[in-house]
Amino acid sequence: MLWTITIVCLFLVGLIFRQAFQRDEREKAENDSGLAILEFGRAFPDEAIRDVVTTANGKTVFLRLHDGKAGCMNAHGLHYTCHLIEPGTVRVESAGPRRLSVTFANAAFEGGTFEFRNEQQAAEVSLWLLGSFRPMTAVAGDRIQKQPN
């Protein structure tokens, strides 16, 4: 009888430590923008990342890419879902000074309301998503014309 109680107690202690360790690993992964950069680079190896902004809760990372596009990554435990956002495929609305309501045309399940650490980050991400700083736009056929600054 004593051995049974001892084994059950050890088993319960093991479960408690396991749950605490998994929670810590999940929180570390959600707040690690370096891991997000590596995961996005693995999903889209031809895209160069220029800037990264993480939401206030650390579960979503928005990335500014080299050619006017943006990327979005949502943390799901220890895994990320990566989404490449083309200009014009997203709808952005202000939901407060530090919050944006985002709807993706080609991945509706990834959208939602995102809160940032400050107003500047929210404004910057909204510009990225709206494609306001596209370096070039297509004009009549194959000709490319630079936008005036």
RODO-2510 file (C-alpha; in nm, 4 decimals, decimal comma):
residues 149
     n   res          X          Y          Z
     1     m     0,0000     0,0000     0,0000
     2     l     0,2841     0,2403     0,0852
     3     w     0,4464     0,1764    -0,2541
     4     t     0,1230     0,2557    -0,4350
     5     i     0,0860     0,5899    -0,2542
     6     t     0,4511     0,6768    -0,3220
     7     i     0,4192     0,5980    -0,6943
     8     v     0,0967     0,8000    -0,7236
     9     c     0,2592     1,0980    -0,5458
    10     l     0,5650     1,0856    -0,7742
    11     f     0,3386     1,0646    -1,0771
    12     l     0,1389     1,3716    -0,9645
    13     v     0,4577     1,5712    -0,8945
    14     g     0,5849     1,4777    -1,2418
    15     l     0,2621     1,5985    -1,4037
    16     i     0,2769     1,9303    -1,2173
    17     f     0,6373     1,9966    -1,3246
    18     r     0,5596     1,8936    -1,6817
    19     q     0,2667     2,1372    -1,7058
    20     a     0,4739     2,4228    -1,5586
    21     f     0,7621     2,3547    -1,8017
    22     q     0,5327     2,3449    -2,1065
    23     r     0,3683     2,6735    -2,0068
    24     d     0,7090     2,8445    -1,9741
    25     e     0,8189     2,7163    -2,3162
    26     r     0,4946     2,8382    -2,4754
    27     e     0,5338     3,1858    -2,3226
    28     k     0,8964     3,2079    -2,4359
    29     a     0,8020     3,1124    -2,7922
    30     e     0,5205     3,3682    -2,8063
    31     n     0,7460     3,6559    -2,6974
    32     d     1,0497     3,5698    -2,9095
    33     s     1,0629     3,7821    -3,2247
    34     g     1,3931     3,6168    -3,3235
    35     l     1,2173     3,2826    -3,3467
    36     a     0,9465     3,4484    -3,5535
    37     i     1,2074     3,5799    -3,7991
    38     l     1,3615     3,2341    -3,8344
    39     e     1,0235     3,0685    -3,8870
    40     f     0,9130     3,3267    -4,1449
    41     g     1,2471     3,2866    -4,3248
    42     r     1,1925     2,9127    -4,3353
    43     a     0,8391     2,9538    -4,4748
    44     f     0,9335     3,2263    -4,7268
    45     p     1,3091     3,2026    -4,7957
    46     d     1,3048     3,4563    -5,0818
    47     e     1,1567     3,7390    -4,8728
    48     a     1,3913     3,9833    -4,6983
    49     i     1,2644     4,1195    -4,3674
    50     r     1,3169     4,4910    -4,3014
    51     d     1,1325     4,5420    -3,9723
    52     v     0,9386     4,3452    -3,7102
    53     v     0,6598     4,4557    -3,4743
    54     t     0,5102     4,2238    -3,2130
    55     t     0,1650     4,2754    -3,0632
    56     a     0,1305     4,3592    -2,6938
    57     n     0,0490     3,9994    -2,5979
    58     g     0,3316     3,8598    -2,8134
    59     k     0,1075     3,6169    -3,0020
    60     t     0,1192     3,7925    -3,3392
    61     v     0,4175     3,9311    -3,5280
    62     f     0,3895     4,1684    -3,8240
    63     l     0,6844     4,1916    -4,0610
    64     r     0,7718     4,4607    -4,3157
    65     l     0,9298     4,3026    -4,6217
    66     h     1,1692     4,4498    -4,8755
    67     d     0,9299     4,4973    -5,1669
    68     g     0,6310     4,6701    -5,0077
    69     k     0,4644     4,3525    -4,8930
    70     a     0,4071     4,2575    -4,5333
    71     g     0,3958     3,9345    -4,3411
    72     c     0,1914     3,8186    -4,0455
    73     m     0,2653     3,5346    -3,8080
    74     n     0,0332     3,4013    -3,5399
    75     a     0,1713     3,1895    -3,2578
    76     h    -0,0181     2,8717    -3,1806
    77     g     0,1676     2,7275    -2,8840
    78     l     0,5166     2,6414    -3,0086
    79     h     0,4215     2,6765    -3,3757
    80     y     0,3605     2,9764    -3,6026
    81     t     0,1320     3,0178    -3,8995
    82     c     0,3014     3,2400    -4,1574
    83     h     0,1042     3,4562    -4,3961
    84     l     0,2448     3,6659    -4,6809
    85     i     0,0311     3,9758    -4,7377
    86     e     0,0247     4,1226    -5,0863
    87     p    -0,0687     4,4923    -5,1180
    88     g    -0,4423     4,5332    -5,1581
    89     t    -0,5428     4,1997    -5,0019
    90     v    -0,6111     4,3307    -4,6536
    91     r    -0,8648     4,5571    -4,4846
    92     v    -0,7481     4,7587    -4,1836
    93     e    -0,9641     4,9638    -3,9483
    94     s    -0,8717     5,1470    -3,6316
    95     a    -1,0232     4,9897    -3,3219
    96     g    -0,8694     5,2394    -3,0800
    97     p    -0,5423     5,4276    -3,0428
    98     r    -0,3311     5,1111    -3,0035
    99     r    -0,5599     4,8591    -3,1725
   100     l    -0,6169     4,7561    -3,5328
   101     s    -0,8949     4,5420    -3,6726
   102     v    -0,7494     4,3450    -3,9635
   103     t    -0,9317     4,1318    -4,2205
   104     f    -0,7324     3,9306    -4,4738
   105     a    -0,8990     3,8596    -4,8091
   106     n    -0,7135     3,5328    -4,8685
   107     a    -0,6906     3,4061    -4,5057
   108     a    -0,9957     3,5214    -4,3115
   109     f    -0,9183     3,2962    -4,0138
   110     e    -0,5927     3,4865    -3,9470
   111     g    -0,7634     3,8235    -3,9029
   112     g    -0,8877     3,9834    -3,5854
   113     t    -0,8256     4,2767    -3,3546
   114     f    -0,4626     4,3268    -3,2577
   115     e    -0,3348     4,5496    -2,9769
   116     f     0,0155     4,6977    -2,9930
   117     r     0,2456     4,8344    -2,7238
   118     n     0,2009     5,1951    -2,8371
   119     e     0,0226     5,4086    -3,0945
   120     q     0,3305     5,4456    -3,3160
   121     q     0,3573     5,0702    -3,3676
   122     a    -0,0116     5,0454    -3,4551
   123     a     0,0201     5,3309    -3,7058
   124     e     0,3323     5,1827    -3,8626
   125     v     0,1786     4,8375    -3,9042
   126     s    -0,1350     4,9899    -4,0581
   127     l     0,0854     5,1613    -4,3190
   128     w     0,2648     4,8337    -4,3916
   129     l    -0,0604     4,6459    -4,4336
   130     l    -0,2168     4,9077    -4,6558
   131     g     0,0887     4,9106    -4,8819
   132     s     0,1354     5,2860    -4,8439
   133     f     0,5077     5,2751    -4,9037
   134     r     0,5191     5,0638    -5,2199
   135     p     0,8388     5,1661    -5,3971
   136     m     0,6955     5,1033    -5,7453
   137     t     0,3560     5,0590    -5,9060
   138     a     0,2642     4,9087    -6,2394
   139     v     0,1483     5,1572    -6,5008
   140     a    -0,0076     5,0633    -6,8374
   141     g     0,1281     4,7258    -6,9400
   142     d     0,4796     4,6276    -6,8421
   143     r     0,6131     4,9789    -6,7807
   144     i     0,7060     5,0567    -6,4217
   145     q     0,7037     5,4078    -6,2865
   146     k     0,8446     5,5204    -5,9520
   147     q     0,6057     5,6984    -5,7189
   148     p     0,6934     6,0585    -5,6303
   149     n     0,8030     6,1161    -5,2709
***
